[in-house]
Amino acid sequence: MLEDLIVSLLVNRHDLKVVRGSAADGDLVAAATAAHAQVVVVTRRDPGDLGDVDPRLARAADISIVALAPDGASACLHALRAEAAQLDDVSADEIFSALVASRATGPM
């Protein structure tokens, strides 16, 4: 129910595509990708524990990928990092402010 409430408040933001993640069978990346969403809202017993939120994301949190051009002339390092921010106020304004801040510091 809280998940539905937060989603209903955030979907009014035209700059964000939001999807509920509870029905995603634990694959939140697939849920976001399928919906072309930047934000997935879930309800978990321990929201601060990425392993509880999505075990696959927790395992991938420190992966780096070196992508090489076939001719060896260039390469790119893609570093996957999980960042967390504790929200003391569970309001739409606080959540949106945190989303804006996280988007300003990196891709979402």
VEXDOMAR-12596 format. One line per field, with one value per residue: residue number from 1; residue in three letters; chain; x, y, z of N, C-alpha, C, O in turn. Coordinates in steps of 0.1 Angstrom, whole numbers, plus 5000, padded with zeros to 4 digits. Each point is the difference from the previous one (the first is absolute). Layout:
BEGIN
i <- c(NUM,...)
aa <- c(ALA,...)
ch <- c(A,...)
n.xx <- c(X,...)
n.yy <- c(Y,...)
n.zz <- c(Z,...)
ca.xx <- c(X,...)
ca.yy <- c(Y,...)
ca.zz <- c(Z,...)
c.xx <- c(X,...)
c.yy <- c(Y,...)
c.zz <- c(Z,...)
o.xx <- c(X,...)
o.yy <- c(Y,...)
o.zz <- c(Z,...)
END
This chain:
BEGIN
i <- c(1,2,3,4,5,6,7,8,9,10,11,12,13,14,15,16,17,18,19,20,21,22,23,24,25,26,27,28,29,30,31,32,33,34,35,36,37,38,39,40,41,42,43,44,45,46,47,48,49,50,51,52,53,54,55,56,57,58,59,60,61,62,63,64,65,66,67,68,69,70,71,72,73,74,75,76,77,78,79,80,81,82,83,84,85,86,87,88,89,90,91,92,93,94,95,96,97,98,99,100,101,102,103,104,105,106,107,108)
aa <- c(MET,LEU,GLU,ASP,LEU,ILE,VAL,SER,LEU,LEU,VAL,ASN,ARG,HIS,ASP,LEU,LYS,VAL,VAL,ARG,GLY,SER,ALA,ALA,ASP,GLY,ASP,LEU,VAL,ALA,ALA,ALA,THR,ALA,ALA,HIS,ALA,GLN,VAL,VAL,VAL,VAL,THR,ARG,ARG,ASP,PRO,GLY,ASP,LEU,GLY,ASP,VAL,ASP,PRO,ARG,LEU,ALA,ARG,ALA,ALA,ASP,ILE,SER,ILE,VAL,ALA,LEU,ALA,PRO,ASP,GLY,ALA,SER,ALA,CYS,LEU,HIS,ALA,LEU,ARG,ALA,GLU,ALA,ALA,GLN,LEU,ASP,ASP,VAL,SER,ALA,ASP,GLU,ILE,PHE,SER,ALA,LEU,VAL,ALA,SER,ARG,ALA,THR,GLY,PRO,MET)
ch <- c(A,A,A,A,A,A,A,A,A,A,A,A,A,A,A,A,A,A,A,A,A,A,A,A,A,A,A,A,A,A,A,A,A,A,A,A,A,A,A,A,A,A,A,A,A,A,A,A,A,A,A,A,A,A,A,A,A,A,A,A,A,A,A,A,A,A,A,A,A,A,A,A,A,A,A,A,A,A,A,A,A,A,A,A,A,A,A,A,A,A,A,A,A,A,A,A,A,A,A,A,A,A,A,A,A,A,A,A)
n.xx <- c(5008,5013,5002,4983,5000,5014,4993,4985,5013,5007,4983,4997,5014,4997,5008,4980,5017,4978,5015,4980,5008,4983,4992,5015,4985,4995,4985,5013,5019,4999,5000,5019,5013,4994,5007,5020,5002,4992,4978,5014,4979,5014,4990,5012,5002,5013,4986,5003,4984,5020,5013,4999,5015,5023,4990,4982,4981,4987,4988,4980,4993,5008,4980,5018,4993,5011,4995,5000,5014,4983,4995,4984,4986,4985,4999,4989,5004,4994,4998,5001,4986,5006,4981,5011,4978,5013,4983,5008,5003,4985,5016,4979,4991,4992,4980,4982,4994,4988,4978,4987,4995,4983,4980,4996,4993,4979,5013,4983)
n.yy <- c(4988,4991,4977,4988,4996,4985,4978,4994,4995,4979,4986,5008,4985,5021,5009,4997,4986,5002,4990,4991,5002,5011,5014,5013,4995,5020,4997,5007,4987,4979,4999,5001,4982,4985,5006,4989,4983,5020,4998,4993,4997,5003,4980,5014,4978,4991,5017,4997,4985,5008,4994,5016,5016,4998,4980,5000,5010,4989,4984,5010,4997,4979,4999,4987,5018,4981,5022,4979,5016,4998,5022,4998,5005,4983,5017,4982,5018,4978,5021,4978,5018,4987,5009,5006,4999,5004,4985,5020,5008,4989,5014,5006,5014,4990,4991,5012,5007,4985,5000,5016,4998,4987,5010,5011,4985,4999,4986,5007)
n.zz <- c(5000,5016,4999,5008,5022,5009,4999,5016,5019,5002,5004,5020,5009,4993,5019,5009,4996,5004,5013,4995,5021,5010,4984,5011,5016,5009,4984,5017,5001,5008,5022,5011,5002,5015,5021,4997,5014,5008,4999,5015,4996,5016,5001,5014,5002,4984,5005,5022,5002,4995,5018,5014,4998,5002,5005,4987,5008,5014,4990,4994,5021,5001,4991,4995,4989,4996,4995,4991,4996,4985,4996,5015,4984,5003,5015,5008,5012,5001,5008,5004,4999,5017,4992,5018,4998,5017,4999,5003,4979,5013,4991,4996,5016,5018,4999,5001,5020,5012,4997,5009,5022,5004,4998,5019,5015,4993,4988,4987)
ca.xx <- c(4992,5009,5006,4990,4999,5012,5000,4990,5005,5012,4996,4996,5012,5001,5014,5003,4991,5000,4994,5000,5009,4997,4996,5011,5007,5014,5008,4996,5005,4991,4988,5003,5003,4987,4991,5007,5000,5012,4998,4992,4996,4998,4998,5008,5001,5011,5002,5014,5008,4998,4998,4985,4993,5001,5013,5008,5007,5010,5011,5006,5003,5014,5006,5005,5001,5009,4995,5010,4997,5006,5014,5009,5003,4994,4994,4992,4998,4987,5000,4987,5001,4987,5001,4988,4998,4990,4990,4994,4987,4995,4990,5002,5010,5013,5004,5003,5013,5011,5001,5007,5014,5007,5001,5010,5013,5003,4988,4991)
ca.yy <- c(5012,5011,5000,5006,5015,5006,5000,5009,5013,5002,4999,5013,5007,4997,4998,4986,4988,4992,4987,4992,4989,4988,4989,4998,4987,5002,5005,5013,5006,4996,5007,5014,4999,4996,5012,5012,5008,5004,4998,4989,5001,4987,4999,4989,5000,5008,5007,5004,4988,4998,4986,4998,5007,4992,4993,5001,5013,4999,4993,5007,5013,5004,4995,5009,4994,5006,4997,5002,5001,4989,5002,5004,5014,5008,4992,5008,4994,5003,4996,5000,5002,5002,5011,5000,5012,4999,5011,5001,5004,4993,5008,5001,5010,4995,4989,5007,5007,4990,4995,5011,5000,4988,5002,5010,4994,4989,4995,4992)
ca.zz <- c(5000,5001,4987,4991,5003,4996,4985,4995,5001,4992,4986,4995,4996,4986,4997,5005,4997,5013,4999,5013,4999,5008,4991,4991,5004,5005,4990,4999,4987,4989,5002,4995,4986,4993,5000,4996,5012,5007,5014,5004,5014,5007,5014,5006,5014,5003,4988,4999,4996,4986,4998,5003,4989,4988,5001,4988,5000,5010,4995,4989,5004,4998,4987,4990,4987,4990,4987,4991,4985,4994,4995,5012,5000,5011,5010,5009,5013,5006,5014,5006,5014,5007,5009,5008,5008,5010,5000,5014,4998,4989,4993,4985,4998,5004,4991,4987,5002,5000,4986,4993,5004,4995,4986,4998,5002,4991,4993,5007)
c.xx <- c(5009,5007,4991,4999,5012,5001,4990,5004,5011,4996,4996,5012,5002,5014,5004,4990,5002,4992,5000,5008,4996,4996,5012,5008,5015,5009,4996,5005,4991,4986,5001,5002,4987,4991,5007,5000,5014,4999,4991,4997,4996,4998,5008,5001,5012,5004,5015,5010,4998,4998,4985,4992,5000,5014,5009,5007,5011,5012,5008,5006,5014,5006,5005,5002,5009,4995,5011,4995,5007,5014,5010,5004,4994,4994,4992,4998,4986,5000,4986,5002,4987,5002,4986,4999,4988,4990,4993,4986,4994,4988,5003,5011,5014,5005,5004,5013,5012,5002,5007,5015,5008,5002,5011,5014,5003,4988,4991,4992)
c.yy <- c(5013,5002,5007,5015,5007,5001,5010,5015,5003,4999,5013,5008,4996,4997,4986,4990,4991,4987,4993,4988,4987,4988,4995,4987,5003,5006,5014,5007,4996,5008,5015,5000,4998,5012,5013,5010,5004,4996,4988,5002,4986,5002,4989,5002,5009,5008,5005,4989,4997,4985,4996,5006,4992,4993,5001,5013,5001,4993,5008,5014,5005,4995,5011,4992,5008,4996,5004,5001,4988,5002,5004,5014,5008,4990,5010,4992,5004,4994,5001,5002,5003,5012,5000,5013,4997,5011,5000,5004,4993,5007,5001,5010,4995,4990,5007,5008,4991,4995,5011,5001,4988,5001,5011,4995,4988,4994,4992,4992)
c.zz <- c(5000,4986,4990,5002,4995,4985,4995,5002,4990,4985,4994,4995,4985,4996,5005,4996,5012,4998,5014,4998,5007,4991,4991,5003,5003,4989,4997,4987,4989,5001,4994,4985,4992,4999,4995,5011,5005,5015,5002,5015,5005,5015,5005,5015,5005,4987,4999,4996,4986,4997,5003,4989,4987,5001,4988,4999,5010,4995,4989,5004,4998,4988,4991,4987,4991,4986,4990,4986,4994,4995,5011,5000,5011,5010,5009,5013,5005,5014,5006,5015,5006,5010,5008,5008,5009,4999,5013,4999,4988,4994,4986,4997,5003,4990,4986,5001,5000,4986,4992,5003,4995,4985,4996,5001,4992,4993,5008,4991)
o.xx <- c(4997,5002,5004,5000,4998,5003,5003,4996,5001,5007,4999,4998,5003,5002,5012,4988,5011,4990,5010,5000,5006,5002,4997,5010,5008,5011,4992,4993,4997,4995,4992,4995,4998,4993,4993,4999,5009,5010,4990,5009,4992,5004,4998,5000,4999,5009,5004,5011,4989,4993,4995,4989,4990,5010,5012,5012,5011,5011,5012,5005,5002,5012,4993,5003,4999,5001,5004,4991,5010,5008,5011,5008,5004,4998,5002,4997,4997,5001,4994,5007,4991,5010,4990,5010,4989,5004,4993,4992,5005,4988,5012,5009,5009,5012,5010,5008,5010,5012,5009,5008,5011,5010,5006,5009,5012,4989,5004,4991)
o.yy <- c(5009,5011,5008,5008,5011,5010,5007,5008,5012,5007,5002,5010,4988,4994,4996,5003,4995,5000,5002,4994,4990,4988,4992,4997,4991,5004,5003,5009,5008,5003,5005,5009,5006,5002,5010,5012,4992,5000,4998,5002,4993,5010,4988,5011,5008,4995,5003,5003,4995,4997,4991,4995,4998,5007,5000,5001,5005,5005,4998,5007,5012,4998,5011,4988,5012,4988,5012,4993,4996,4990,5003,5004,5011,4988,5012,4988,5012,4988,5010,4992,5007,5000,4997,5006,4997,5012,4990,4998,5002,4997,4998,4998,5003,5000,4997,5000,5003,4998,4996,5001,5002,4995,4999,5005,4996,5005,4993,4992)
o.zz <- c(4992,4995,4992,4990,4993,4994,4990,4991,4995,4992,4988,4994,4998,4989,4998,5000,5003,4993,5008,4989,4998,5005,4991,4993,4997,5003,4991,4995,4991,4990,4993,4993,4989,4990,5000,4998,4999,5006,4994,5008,4995,5005,4995,5005,5009,4993,4989,4997,4996,4990,4994,4997,4994,4998,5001,4996,4998,5003,4999,4992,4999,4999,4999,5000,4999,4997,5000,4996,5004,4999,4997,5008,5003,4997,5000,4999,5001,5002,5000,5007,4994,5008,4994,5004,4996,5000,5004,5010,4989,5002,4996,4992,4993,4997,4995,4991,4994,4995,4992,4991,4995,4995,4990,4994,5000,5003,5010,5004)
END
